[in-house]
């Protein structure tokens, strides 16, 4: 009782209240999608990194398909670009890497099982987060923290501590 098991309910409520139907919600890492799906009732479409087709259960079979796919998050980044170009916002629920402004573009590990840890999703979660963070850092004009779990009065289980970040604006002179 001294610690919340998750804060996805708080994050989902914030997005439900403030996101428009033309915004996009990205949930990262993918396994936060199950909890987010349980609580979210908003209008904005949402997906995970990588996109999966079922969020009722932890579907490792669907993740395995994505691990074996080259550039698995390309459809998500394409949707993110279209959202920002149209003047709408992207909401990040979970965590995302913030690369240094002068960092080179990240690369994905080889498709599984040829990656550094075979079928383990850890290197891919990191790579997809880095790639998305790099994309947003270099193509958006505004990134703001909306929900910071570190400021919650009650500690939150570290396995289900979601931040909420909102991204807006399209940078036309991006690399």
Protein Blocks (a to p, Z undefined) as FASTA:
>chain_A
ZZcfbfklmmmmmmmmmpcfkbccddddfklmmmmmmmpccfbdcddddddfbfkbccfk
lmmmmmmpghkllmmmmmmmmmmmnopacddehjdddddfkbccdddddddfkbmnljaf
klmmmmmmmmmmmmmmmmmcbdcdfbdfklpfbdcdfklcccddddedjdfkbZZ
